[in-house]
């Protein structure tokens, strides 16, 4: 298992075969394109040494022929296969268990042995190639393999090693051979709490820094799609080319969020129990754009953090330890500590009921006006 495409590119040492898969489609596609671009030798012989193909358009035999060919006046060939999972014969049972069943029913060991030789794994030229690949070829296989999703996390979970073993044992051909014999890298789905850090790292890679509250605003306004976040980041870089350090105000200017009437200002007013101001901010937000579900989602997260903080505050006063336990930036810890002085645990619990009722009302087919639902909810949150 490989951890980082960046490290692979920097090392300039590419494995003979690399399988790439995972739920985070944007990162998977981006890494695939990055590796193809990095591995190709720009010496005028690219047309002879590079094959970029779709798995649905090629047979296993042809793929092996391409990968086995020698490079022409270059150190290596690059064969990149997008949608490897769509290639005929990929992602099917190896037939091992079925052979055993056949043997039991027939009671004939020789018949079972003959049938075993006919399994997809036995017949496939990929099986032989993956076990002994051409050292002068970099074969990149990008695939959608749902049964493999979560393998990286399972292998790292030392407390429950059986999860990883179960996934490995259930892998179908040719993934079973690839995982055993070749390098692979997974791009797992990022959790919501990981998105601000991802945004910060993305800006850092572009030579910029961004404040934690600006990261939170960008994620809140753009949603959980990395593709959408990437597009917003590119927009920010384009419209603020001279800004090396980005603040919440900078982000608001570009993405169209109000500097004074946004979800974070609303949270702050709720934390300070300022009902009239909270109602004003929510009204402005709803007038500018229908953001009632965003408001409910973010406030649910807000009170969840407060609830967790109320449970662990007596265990440590260290802001970095608290931030780690709460899955937030240490930058926000003082703010939450201040809010906790204004809310008891029973009031926080009551807040969850108010948020749940508002969520049901908003999603109901007989919903009353969304503005009224949000106003009632805020009144319950602040005056409870």
C-alpha positions as CSV (number, residue, x, y, z in Angstrom):
1,X,0.0,0.0,0.0
2,X,1.3,3.5,-0.9
3,X,0.4,6.4,1.3
4,X,1.1,9.4,-1.0
5,X,1.0,10.2,-4.7
6,X,3.1,13.3,-4.0
7,X,5.9,11.2,-2.5
8,X,5.8,8.9,-5.5
9,X,6.1,11.8,-7.9
10,X,8.9,13.4,-5.9
11,X,10.9,10.1,-5.8
12,X,10.5,9.6,-9.6
13,X,10.5,5.9,-8.9
14,X,7.3,4.3,-10.2
15,X,6.2,0.8,-9.5
16,X,5.6,-1.6,-12.4
17,X,1.9,-1.8,-11.5
18,X,-0.3,0.6,-9.4
19,X,-3.9,0.1,-8.6
20,X,-5.9,3.2,-7.6
21,X,-9.4,3.1,-6.2
22,X,-11.6,4.8,-3.6
23,X,-14.8,6.7,-2.8
24,X,-13.3,10.2,-3.2
25,X,-13.7,10.4,-7.0
26,X,-12.2,13.9,-7.3
27,X,-9.0,12.9,-5.5
28,X,-8.8,9.7,-7.5
29,X,-9.1,11.4,-10.8
30,X,-6.7,14.2,-9.8
31,X,-4.1,11.7,-8.7
32,X,-4.5,9.6,-11.8
33,X,-3.9,12.6,-14.1
34,X,-0.9,13.8,-11.9
35,X,0.8,10.4,-12.2
36,X,0.3,10.1,-15.9
37,X,1.7,13.6,-16.4
38,X,4.7,13.0,-14.1
39,X,5.6,9.6,-15.4
40,X,5.7,10.4,-19.1
41,X,9.2,11.2,-20.4
42,X,9.1,14.3,-22.6
43,X,11.7,13.4,-25.2
44,X,9.7,13.4,-28.4
45,X,8.9,9.7,-28.2
46,X,5.7,10.0,-26.2
47,X,3.5,8.7,-29.0
48,X,5.5,5.4,-28.9
49,X,5.8,5.1,-25.1
50,X,2.4,6.2,-23.7
51,X,-1.0,4.5,-24.0
52,X,-3.9,6.1,-22.2
53,X,-7.0,3.9,-22.6
54,X,-10.4,3.1,-21.2
55,X,-11.0,-0.3,-19.7
56,X,-14.2,-0.8,-21.6
57,X,-12.4,-0.4,-24.9
58,X,-9.7,-3.0,-24.5
59,X,-9.3,-6.7,-23.8
60,X,-7.0,-8.3,-21.2
61,X,-4.8,-9.8,-23.9
62,X,-4.3,-6.4,-25.6
63,X,-3.5,-4.7,-22.3
64,X,-0.9,-7.3,-21.5
65,X,0.7,-6.8,-24.9
66,X,0.9,-3.1,-24.4
67,X,2.4,-3.4,-21.0
68,X,4.9,-6.0,-22.1
69,X,6.2,-4.0,-25.0
70,X,9.7,-2.4,-24.6
71,X,10.0,1.4,-24.4
72,X,11.4,3.1,-27.5
73,X,14.5,5.3,-26.8
74,X,13.2,5.9,-23.2
75,X,13.6,4.4,-19.8
76,X,10.0,3.3,-19.4
77,X,6.6,3.0,-21.0
78,X,3.4,4.4,-19.4
79,X,0.2,2.5,-19.8
80,X,-2.7,4.2,-18.0
81,X,-6.1,2.5,-17.8
82,X,-9.1,4.5,-16.7
83,X,-12.2,2.5,-15.6
84,X,-10.2,-0.7,-15.3
85,X,-13.2,-2.2,-13.5
86,X,-15.1,-2.1,-16.9
87,X,-12.7,-4.4,-18.6
88,X,-14.2,-7.7,-19.5
89,X,-13.5,-10.4,-16.9
90,X,-12.5,-7.9,-14.1
91,X,-14.2,-8.0,-10.7
92,X,-15.6,-11.5,-11.0
93,X,-15.2,-14.4,-8.7
94,X,-12.0,-16.4,-8.9
95,X,-14.1,-19.5,-8.7
96,X,-12.1,-21.1,-5.9
97,X,-15.1,-21.8,-3.7
98,X,-17.3,-23.0,-6.6
99,X,-14.6,-25.5,-7.6
100,X,-14.7,-27.0,-4.1
101,X,-18.5,-27.3,-4.3
102,X,-18.3,-29.0,-7.6
103,X,-15.8,-31.5,-6.3
104,X,-18.1,-32.3,-3.4
105,X,-21.1,-32.9,-5.6
106,X,-19.3,-34.9,-8.2
107,X,-17.0,-36.8,-5.9
108,X,-14.4,-36.7,-8.5
109,X,-11.1,-35.0,-7.7
110,X,-9.8,-35.0,-11.3
111,X,-13.0,-33.3,-12.6
112,X,-12.7,-30.7,-9.9
113,X,-9.1,-30.1,-10.7
114,X,-9.9,-29.7,-14.4
115,X,-12.6,-27.2,-13.6
116,X,-10.3,-25.2,-11.3
117,X,-8.0,-24.7,-14.3
118,X,-10.8,-23.0,-16.1
119,X,-11.5,-20.3,-13.5
120,X,-11.1,-16.7,-14.6
121,X,-7.9,-16.3,-12.6
122,X,-6.3,-19.3,-14.2
123,X,-7.2,-18.3,-17.7
124,X,-6.5,-14.6,-17.5
125,X,-3.3,-13.3,-18.9
126,X,-3.5,-10.5,-16.3
127,X,-2.9,-13.1,-13.5
128,X,0.5,-14.0,-15.0
129,X,1.5,-10.4,-15.8
130,X,0.7,-9.0,-12.3
131,X,2.9,-11.7,-10.8
132,X,5.8,-10.9,-13.1
133,X,5.3,-7.4,-14.6
134,X,7.6,-5.7,-17.1
135,X,10.1,-3.7,-15.1
136,X,10.3,-1.0,-17.8
137,X,6.5,-0.3,-17.8
138,X,4.5,1.8,-15.4
139,X,1.0,0.4,-15.5
140,X,-1.6,2.6,-13.8
141,X,-5.0,1.0,-13.2
142,X,-7.8,3.4,-12.0
143,X,-10.9,1.5,-10.8
144,X,-14.2,1.7,-9.0
145,X,-14.1,-1.3,-6.7
146,X,-16.7,-0.9,-3.9
147,X,-15.7,-4.1,-2.2
148,X,-12.3,-2.6,-1.6
149,X,-13.4,0.7,-0.1
150,X,-12.3,1.0,3.5
151,X,-9.3,-1.4,3.1
152,X,-6.7,1.3,4.0
153,X,-8.5,2.1,7.3
154,X,-9.1,-1.5,8.1
155,X,-5.4,-2.4,7.7
156,X,-4.5,0.5,10.0
157,X,-6.9,-0.7,12.7
158,X,-4.7,-2.8,14.9
159,X,-7.6,-3.4,17.3
160,X,-9.7,-5.2,14.8
161,X,-7.3,-6.9,12.3
162,X,-10.1,-9.4,11.2
163,X,-11.8,-6.6,9.3
164,X,-8.9,-6.2,7.0
165,X,-8.4,-9.9,6.6
166,X,-12.1,-10.3,5.7
167,X,-11.9,-7.6,3.0
168,X,-8.7,-9.2,1.5
169,X,-10.3,-12.6,1.5
170,X,-13.4,-11.3,-0.2
171,X,-11.5,-9.5,-3.0
172,X,-12.4,-10.8,-6.4
173,X,-10.1,-11.4,-9.3
174,X,-8.0,-9.6,-10.4
175,X,-8.1,-7.4,-7.3
176,X,-7.0,-10.3,-5.1
177,X,-3.8,-10.7,-7.1
178,X,-3.2,-7.0,-7.4
179,X,-3.5,-6.5,-3.6
180,X,-1.1,-9.4,-3.0
181,X,1.5,-8.8,-5.7
182,X,1.4,-5.1,-6.6
183,X,1.3,-1.6,-5.2
184,X,-2.0,0.1,-4.5
185,X,-3.4,3.3,-3.1
186,X,-6.9,4.1,-1.8
187,X,-8.6,7.5,-1.8
188,X,-11.2,7.2,1.0
189,X,-14.1,9.6,1.5
190,X,-13.2,12.5,3.7
191,X,-15.3,13.1,6.7
192,X,-17.0,16.5,7.1
193,X,-14.6,17.4,10.0
194,X,-11.6,16.8,7.7
195,X,-12.7,19.3,5.0
196,X,-11.4,22.5,6.6
197,X,-7.9,20.9,7.0
198,X,-8.1,19.7,3.4
199,X,-8.9,23.3,2.3
200,X,-6.0,24.7,4.3
201,X,-3.6,22.2,2.8
202,X,-4.8,22.9,-0.7
203,X,-4.2,26.6,-0.2
204,X,-0.8,25.9,1.3
205,X,0.2,23.9,-1.8
206,X,-0.7,27.0,-3.8
207,X,1.6,29.2,-1.7
208,X,-1.2,30.7,0.4
209,X,-2.4,30.6,4.0
210,X,-6.0,30.8,5.1
211,X,-7.4,31.5,8.5
212,X,-9.4,28.6,10.2
213,X,-12.6,30.6,10.3
214,X,-12.2,31.3,6.6
215,X,-11.9,27.6,6.0
216,X,-15.0,26.9,7.9
217,X,-16.9,29.6,6.0
218,X,-15.8,28.2,2.6
219,X,-16.8,24.7,3.5
220,X,-20.2,25.8,4.9
221,X,-21.0,27.8,1.8
222,X,-19.6,25.3,-0.8
223,X,-20.8,22.0,0.7
224,X,-18.9,18.6,1.1
225,X,-18.0,18.0,-2.5
226,X,-14.2,18.3,-3.0
227,X,-14.8,19.1,-6.6
228,X,-17.0,22.1,-5.7
229,X,-14.4,23.2,-3.0
230,X,-11.6,22.9,-5.5
231,X,-13.5,25.1,-8.0
232,X,-14.2,27.7,-5.3
233,X,-10.5,27.7,-4.3
234,X,-9.5,28.3,-7.9
235,X,-12.0,31.1,-8.1
236,X,-10.6,32.7,-4.9
237,X,-7.0,32.4,-6.3
238,X,-8.1,34.0,-9.6
239,X,-10.0,36.9,-8.0
240,X,-7.5,37.6,-5.2
241,X,-4.1,36.9,-6.9
242,X,-2.1,39.2,-4.6
243,X,-3.5,37.8,-1.3
244,X,-1.0,35.5,0.4
245,X,-3.0,35.3,3.6
246,X,-6.7,34.9,3.3
247,X,-9.2,35.9,5.9
248,X,-12.9,35.2,6.3
249,X,-13.7,38.6,4.7
250,X,-11.6,37.7,1.7
251,X,-13.5,34.5,1.2
252,X,-16.9,36.2,1.7
253,X,-16.0,38.8,-0.9
254,X,-15.3,36.1,-3.6
255,X,-18.0,33.5,-2.9
256,X,-20.7,36.0,-2.3
257,X,-21.4,35.4,1.4
258,X,-22.2,38.4,3.5
259,X,-19.4,39.5,5.9
260,X,-21.9,40.3,8.6
261,X,-24.8,38.0,7.8
262,X,-23.5,34.4,7.6
263,X,-23.7,31.2,9.6
264,X,-20.8,32.0,11.8
265,X,-22.1,35.4,12.9
266,X,-25.4,33.6,13.6
267,X,-23.6,31.1,15.8
268,X,-21.9,33.9,17.6
269,X,-25.2,35.7,18.4
270,X,-26.7,32.4,19.6
271,X,-23.7,31.8,21.8
272,X,-24.1,35.3,23.3
273,X,-27.9,34.8,23.6
274,X,-28.7,37.8,21.5
275,X,-32.1,36.9,20.0
276,X,-32.9,40.0,18.1
277,X,-29.6,40.0,16.3
278,X,-29.8,36.3,15.6
279,X,-33.2,36.8,14.0
280,X,-31.9,39.6,11.9
281,X,-29.0,37.6,10.6
282,X,-31.1,34.6,9.8
283,X,-33.6,36.7,8.0
284,X,-30.9,38.3,5.9
285,X,-29.5,34.8,5.1
286,X,-32.8,33.4,4.1
287,X,-33.6,36.5,2.0
288,X,-30.3,36.3,0.1
289,X,-30.5,32.6,-0.4
290,X,-32.6,29.7,0.9
291,X,-30.1,28.4,3.5
292,X,-32.5,26.9,6.1
293,X,-31.0,23.4,5.8
294,X,-27.5,24.9,6.0
295,X,-28.5,26.8,9.2
296,X,-29.9,23.7,10.8
297,X,-27.0,21.5,9.9
298,X,-24.3,23.9,11.1
299,X,-26.2,24.7,14.3
300,X,-26.6,21.0,15.0
301,X,-22.8,20.6,14.7
302,X,-22.3,23.7,16.8
303,X,-24.4,22.3,19.7
304,X,-22.8,18.9,19.3
305,X,-19.4,20.4,19.9
306,X,-20.7,22.2,23.0
307,X,-22.2,19.0,24.3
308,X,-18.9,17.2,23.9
309,X,-17.0,20.1,25.4
310,X,-19.3,20.0,28.5
311,X,-18.4,16.4,29.0
312,X,-14.6,16.7,28.8
313,X,-13.9,20.2,30.1
314,X,-13.1,18.8,33.6
315,X,-10.6,16.4,32.2
316,X,-8.2,19.0,30.7
317,X,-7.8,22.7,30.1
318,X,-5.3,22.3,27.3
319,X,-6.7,23.9,24.2
320,X,-4.9,21.6,21.8
321,X,-6.1,18.5,23.6
322,X,-9.6,19.9,23.7
323,X,-9.4,20.7,19.9
324,X,-8.3,17.2,19.1
325,X,-11.1,15.6,21.2
326,X,-13.7,17.9,19.5
327,X,-12.3,17.6,16.0
328,X,-12.0,21.3,15.6
329,X,-9.2,23.8,15.2
330,X,-7.6,25.0,18.5
331,X,-8.4,28.5,17.1
332,X,-12.1,28.0,18.0
333,X,-11.7,26.5,21.5
334,X,-11.8,29.9,23.4
335,X,-15.0,30.8,21.6
336,X,-16.7,27.5,22.5
337,X,-15.4,27.8,26.1
338,X,-17.0,31.3,26.3
339,X,-20.3,30.0,25.0
340,X,-20.4,27.1,27.5
341,X,-20.6,29.7,30.3
342,X,-24.0,30.7,28.8
343,X,-25.5,27.3,28.3
344,X,-26.1,24.5,30.8
345,X,-26.1,20.8,29.7
346,X,-29.9,20.7,30.0
347,X,-30.2,23.8,27.8
348,X,-27.9,22.2,25.2
349,X,-30.0,19.1,25.3
350,X,-33.1,21.2,24.7
351,X,-31.4,22.8,21.7
352,X,-31.2,19.4,20.0
353,X,-35.0,19.0,20.3
354,X,-35.5,22.4,18.8
355,X,-33.2,21.7,15.9
356,X,-34.8,18.3,15.3
357,X,-38.3,19.8,15.3
358,X,-37.2,22.4,12.8
359,X,-35.5,19.9,10.5
360,X,-38.8,17.8,10.4
361,X,-40.9,20.9,9.7
362,X,-38.6,22.1,6.9
363,X,-38.6,18.7,5.2
364,X,-42.3,18.1,5.7
365,X,-44.6,18.4,2.7
366,X,-47.0,20.5,4.9
367,X,-44.2,22.8,6.0
368,X,-45.1,26.3,7.2
369,X,-43.0,29.2,5.9
370,X,-39.3,28.4,6.4
371,X,-38.6,31.8,7.8
372,X,-41.2,31.2,10.6
373,X,-39.7,27.7,11.3
374,X,-36.2,29.2,11.7
375,X,-37.4,32.1,13.8
376,X,-39.3,29.7,16.2
377,X,-36.2,27.5,16.4
378,X,-33.9,30.4,17.2
379,X,-36.3,31.6,19.9
380,X,-36.2,28.2,21.5
381,X,-32.4,27.9,21.3
382,X,-31.8,31.3,22.9
383,X,-34.5,31.6,25.4
384,X,-34.6,28.0,26.7
